[in-house]
Amino acid sequence: MTSDYRIESSHPIASRWLPQSGSQQYLVSDRALAVAVAAKSTTRPGGQEIRVVHVPTGEVVFRKQSTGRAEAPDEA
């Protein structure tokens, strides 16, 4: 089985769907699985981009800006 897709970021990736959080890239054999995991993932610190790359061609097939955890507005 080959790993044709790479989930990557310039910052550590955190997700409960990954075998271990904290790496900057993960190799996956299935496109749909790679996109689903990337879509559910965040970065540490938040707000950084997560991409899914088709390894043989280098084409970015999915990208998203990781959202930081929303903080409650200050009450006055």
N, CA, C and O atoms as a DFTB+ gen file, in Angstrom:
304 C
 N C O
     1  1       0.849      -1.164       0.000
     2  2       0.000       0.000       0.000
     3  2       0.904       1.240       0.000
     4  3       1.834       1.342       0.800
     5  1       0.616       2.171      -0.903
     6  2       1.414       3.387      -0.982
     7  2       0.686       4.533      -0.291
     8  3      -0.540       4.536      -0.183
     9  1       1.449       5.486       0.165
    10  2       0.884       6.682       0.790
    11  2       0.948       7.806      -0.228
    12  3       1.957       8.502      -0.337
    13  1      -0.130       7.977      -0.967
    14  2      -0.157       8.961      -2.046
    15  2      -0.511      10.370      -1.598
    16  3      -0.396      11.306      -2.389
    17  1      -0.937      10.549      -0.355
    18  2      -1.356      11.867       0.114
    19  2      -0.634      12.212       1.408
    20  3      -0.396      11.355       2.258
    21  1      -0.292      13.493       1.532
    22  2       0.403      13.975       2.719
    23  2      -0.419      15.110       3.326
    24  3      -0.740      16.086       2.648
    25  1      -0.753      14.976       4.600
    26  2      -1.361      16.061       5.356
    27  2      -0.188      16.822       5.957
    28  3       0.645      16.233       6.646
    29  1      -0.113      18.136       5.700
    30  2       1.058      18.873       6.148
    31  2       0.694      20.268       6.633
    32  3      -0.357      20.813       6.296
    33  1       1.591      20.827       7.431
    34  2       1.490      22.197       7.912
    35  2       2.891      22.638       8.320
    36  3       3.764      21.809       8.578
    37  1       3.094      23.937       8.374
    38  2       4.386      24.439       8.841
    39  2       4.436      24.461      10.369
    40  3       5.471      24.781      10.955
    41  1       3.319      24.121      11.011
    42  2       3.223      24.042      12.469
    43  2       2.689      22.671      12.864
    44  3       2.077      21.993      12.038
    45  1       2.906      22.248      14.110
    46  2       2.399      20.934      14.543
    47  2       0.889      20.809      14.361
    48  3       0.138      21.749      14.621
    49  1       0.462      19.634      13.911
    50  2      -0.945      19.354      13.654
    51  2      -1.509      18.558      14.834
    52  3      -0.884      17.617      15.322
    53  1      -2.700      18.958      15.278
    54  2      -3.359      18.268      16.391
    55  2      -4.710      17.739      15.924
    56  3      -5.505      18.466      15.328
    57  1      -4.957      16.458      16.206
    58  2      -6.237      15.850      15.863
    59  2      -6.392      14.549      16.629
    60  3      -5.428      13.810      16.828
    61  1      -7.612      14.280      17.052
    62  2      -7.851      12.991      17.708
    63  2      -7.918      11.867      16.687
    64  3      -7.949      10.698      17.071
    65  1      -7.940      12.187      15.399
    66  2      -8.025      11.183      14.334
    67  2      -6.651      10.709      13.870
    68  3      -6.560       9.822      13.021
    69  1      -5.589      11.284      14.411
    70  2      -4.230      10.900      14.024
    71  2      -3.620      10.002      15.088
    72  3      -3.977      10.100      16.262
    73  1      -2.698       9.123      14.687
    74  2      -2.109       8.202      15.659
    75  2      -1.349       8.926      16.768
    76  3      -1.327       8.461      17.908
    77  1      -0.731      10.048      16.448
    78  2      -0.080      10.882      17.453
    79  2      -0.125      12.324      16.955
    80  3       0.199      12.596      15.799
    81  1      -0.513      13.215      17.800
    82  2      -0.551      14.616      17.419
    83  2       0.822      15.241      17.622
    84  3       1.629      14.761      18.418
    85  1       1.070      16.317      16.890
    86  2       2.306      17.054      17.104
    87  2       3.277      17.037      15.941
    88  3       4.218      17.830      15.922
    89  1       3.079      16.158      14.973
    90  2       3.953      16.132      13.814
    91  2       3.495      17.195      12.816
    92  3       2.366      17.680      12.897
    93  1       4.366      17.555      11.881
    94  2       4.014      18.542      10.868
    95  2       3.561      17.897       9.568
    96  3       3.139      18.599       8.649
    97  1       3.641      16.570       9.472
    98  2       3.124      15.888       8.291
    99  2       2.770      14.441       8.613
   100  3       3.373      13.799       9.473
   101  1       1.758      13.952       7.880
   102  2       1.293      12.574       8.011
   103  2       1.030      12.038       6.624
   104  3       0.480      12.755       5.788
   105  1       1.405      10.799       6.350
   106  2       1.171      10.173       5.054
   107  2      -0.065       9.290       5.136
   108  3      -0.246       8.536       6.093
   109  1      -0.921       9.397       4.105
   110  2      -2.195       8.679       4.068
   111  2      -2.362       8.104       2.667
   112  3      -1.952       8.732       1.691
   113  1      -2.957       6.919       2.556
   114  2      -3.101       6.284       1.241
   115  2      -4.383       6.681       0.511
   116  3      -4.466       6.517      -0.706
   117  1      -5.386       7.200       1.231
   118  2      -6.677       7.488       0.636
   119  2      -6.967       8.991       0.651
   120  3      -6.846       9.638       1.692
   121  1      -7.350       9.545      -0.505
   122  2      -7.606      10.987      -0.618
   123  2      -8.742      11.442       0.288
   124  3      -8.607      12.438       0.999
   125  1      -9.852      10.730       0.269
   126  2     -11.006      11.124       1.080
   127  2     -10.663      11.121       2.568
   128  3     -11.068      12.021       3.304
   129  1      -9.919      10.113       3.006
   130  2      -9.510      10.042       4.401
   131  2      -8.576      11.199       4.751
   132  3      -8.717      11.811       5.810
   133  1      -7.631      11.501       3.874
   134  2      -6.691      12.593       4.115
   135  2      -7.423      13.928       4.249
   136  3      -7.130      14.713       5.151
   137  1      -8.366      14.182       3.359
   138  2      -9.121      15.437       3.397
   139  2      -9.995      15.501       4.656
   140  3     -10.062      16.542       5.309
   141  1     -10.657      14.405       4.996
   142  2     -11.512      14.386       6.185
   143  2     -10.704      14.639       7.453
   144  3     -11.128      15.409       8.315
   145  1      -9.553      14.001       7.572
   146  2      -8.711      14.197       8.757
   147  2      -8.189      15.627       8.799
   148  3      -8.203      16.257       9.857
   149  1      -7.732      16.144       7.669
   150  2      -7.228      17.518       7.625
   151  2      -8.325      18.510       7.999
   152  3      -8.072      19.478       8.716
   153  1      -9.534      18.272       7.517
   154  2     -10.645      19.176       7.799
   155  2     -10.984      19.208       9.286
   156  3     -11.437      20.233       9.794
   157  1     -10.769      18.103       9.982
   158  2     -11.084      18.021      11.411
   159  2      -9.901      18.393      12.304
   160  3     -10.032      18.399      13.528
   161  1      -8.755      18.702      11.710
   162  2      -7.541      18.977      12.474
   163  2      -7.338      20.465      12.718
   164  3      -7.932      21.310      12.048
   165  1      -6.488      20.767      13.690
   166  2      -6.071      22.134      13.977
   167  2      -4.557      22.168      14.074
   168  3      -3.904      21.124      14.064
   169  1      -4.005      23.358      14.166
   170  2      -2.567      23.491      14.355
   171  2      -2.300      24.091      15.725
   172  3      -3.178      24.682      16.353
   173  1      -1.069      23.922      16.167
   174  2      -0.635      24.529      17.420
   175  2       0.539      25.429      17.101
   176  3       1.591      24.902      16.738
   177  1       0.447      26.720      17.206
   178  2      -0.708      27.512      17.598
   179  2      -1.763      27.507      16.505
   180  3      -1.465      27.213      15.348
   181  1      -2.985      27.831      16.868
   182  2      -4.091      27.856      15.911
   183  2      -3.915      28.952      14.870
   184  3      -3.098      29.859      15.027
   185  1      -4.689      28.847      13.820
   186  2      -4.680      29.877      12.792
   187  2      -3.730      29.626      11.634
   188  3      -3.632      30.460      10.734
   189  1      -3.037      28.514      11.631
   190  2      -2.091      28.202      10.567
   191  2      -2.749      27.307       9.513
   192  3      -3.770      26.673       9.780
   193  1      -2.165      27.261       8.329
   194  2      -2.746      26.491       7.225
   195  2      -2.415      25.001       7.329
   196  3      -1.308      24.617       7.707
   197  1      -3.404      24.173       6.984
   198  2      -3.226      22.726       6.849
   199  2      -3.543      22.386       5.407
   200  3      -4.548      22.844       4.864
   201  1      -2.678      21.572       4.773
   202  2      -2.840      21.208       3.366
   203  2      -2.823      19.696       3.211
   204  3      -2.227      18.976       4.013
   205  1      -3.505      19.224       2.140
   206  2      -3.379      17.834       1.703
   207  2      -2.737      17.899       0.329
   208  3      -3.244      18.562      -0.575
   209  1      -1.616      17.204       0.178
   210  2      -0.842      17.229      -1.065
   211  2      -0.842      15.837      -1.685
   212  3      -0.607      14.843      -0.998
   213  1      -1.111      15.771      -3.003
   214  2      -0.971      14.515      -3.743
   215  2       0.526      14.346      -3.990
   216  3       1.109      15.084      -4.785
   217  1       1.146      13.392      -3.325
   218  2       2.601      13.255      -3.325
   219  2       3.197      13.066      -4.722
   220  3       4.173      13.744      -5.042
   221  1       2.658      12.175      -5.576
   222  2       3.286      11.967      -6.884
   223  2       3.341      13.226      -7.763
   224  3       4.288      13.401      -8.530
   225  1       2.333      14.101      -7.656
   226  2       2.288      15.279      -8.521
   227  2       2.638      16.577      -7.806
   228  3       2.986      17.563      -8.456
   229  1       2.552      16.593      -6.491
   230  2       2.787      17.809      -5.725
   231  2       1.595      18.751      -5.700
   232  3       1.689      19.860      -5.175
   233  1       0.471      18.314      -6.265
   234  2      -0.730      19.145      -6.310
   235  2      -1.376      19.239      -4.925
   236  3      -1.566      18.230      -4.247
   237  1      -1.708      20.457      -4.522
   238  2      -2.448      20.662      -3.276
   239  2      -3.915      20.414      -3.584
   240  3      -4.521      21.155      -4.358
   241  1      -4.493      19.375      -2.983
   242  2      -5.879      19.007      -3.281
   243  2      -6.858      19.554      -2.247
   244  3      -8.067      19.555      -2.479
   245  1      -6.346      20.018      -1.109
   246  2      -7.202      20.600      -0.071
   247  2      -6.335      21.499       0.783
   248  3      -5.180      21.185       1.070
   249  1      -6.912      22.631       1.188
   250  2      -6.227      23.497       2.148
   251  2      -7.258      24.212       2.995
   252  3      -8.361      24.520       2.542
   253  1      -6.875      24.470       4.237
   254  2      -7.766      25.223       5.118
   255  2      -6.927      25.977       6.129
   256  3      -5.815      25.574       6.471
   257  1      -7.476      27.061       6.590
   258  2      -6.862      27.824       7.662
   259  2      -7.376      27.241       8.964
   260  3      -8.584      27.205       9.196
   261  1      -6.478      26.790       9.806
   262  2      -6.887      26.229      11.087
   263  2      -7.482      27.341      11.935
   264  3      -6.928      28.438      12.006
   265  1      -8.600      27.063      12.572
   266  2      -9.219      28.071      13.419
   267  2      -8.711      27.925      14.834
   268  3      -8.585      26.817      15.354
   269  1      -8.423      29.046      15.445
   270  2      -8.032      29.035      16.855
   271  2      -9.255      28.835      17.707
   272  3     -10.381      28.980      17.231
   273  1      -9.052      28.512      18.926
   274  2     -10.182      28.315      19.835
   275  2     -10.816      29.667      20.129
   276  3     -10.127      30.606      20.528
   277  1     -12.102      29.765      19.937
   278  2     -12.813      31.024      20.159
   279  2     -12.862      31.333      21.647
   280  3     -13.188      30.474      22.467
   281  1     -12.532      32.570      21.977
   282  2     -12.592      32.989      23.369
   283  2     -13.832      33.832      23.581
   284  3     -14.275      34.535      22.673
   285  1     -14.387      33.763      24.764
   286  2     -15.578      34.551      25.077
   287  2     -15.195      36.017      25.135
   288  3     -14.148      36.356      25.685
   289  1     -16.022      36.895      24.577
   290  2     -15.719      38.323      24.635
   291  2     -15.763      38.815      26.075
   292  3     -16.498      38.285      26.908
   293  1     -14.958      39.843      26.351
   294  2     -14.940      40.416      27.699
   295  2     -16.280      41.072      27.999
   296  3     -16.822      41.818      27.184
   297  1     -16.791      40.785      29.164
   298  2     -18.045      41.402      29.604
   299  2     -17.694      42.705      30.299
   300  3     -16.781      42.741      31.125
   301  1     -18.405      43.773      29.977
   302  2     -18.108      45.079      30.602
   303  2     -19.071      45.383      31.711
   304  3     -18.971      46.434      32.344
